[in-house]
Amino acid sequence: MEDGEVVTFLPDFHVYNSKTITISFDDEFILPNDIKRVTKAEINELILDRIEYPRRPEKCWLLKDNRIGIVVMEEVEKVFISFIYEYDKEGFKIVNFEYFDSFDRSTTFLLQKL
């Protein structure tokens, strides 16, 4: 206290606020060492021109070398669509997609095809 006022001494930089975000996955599939799970933001940096649809939320993003796998859920039909993108001179393009009745089957397909 100085002259009835509270005085503090802070360094030039100090943390004012912090937030920790924990990400958990609903699935429990085990990835081979050469395939990694990535975030939607990482995919958006790699595939700049891809289109997302409001009634088709994306559920999973996988990466292996020059191939990307994405699982999309079609909310109306209640099916899962596995998309495989492959990189060529012009960027990532869809080279395969398949429809499945479950998330597990959809991801199994991606793991086999990537």
Disulfide bonds with the S-S distance in Angstrom:
none
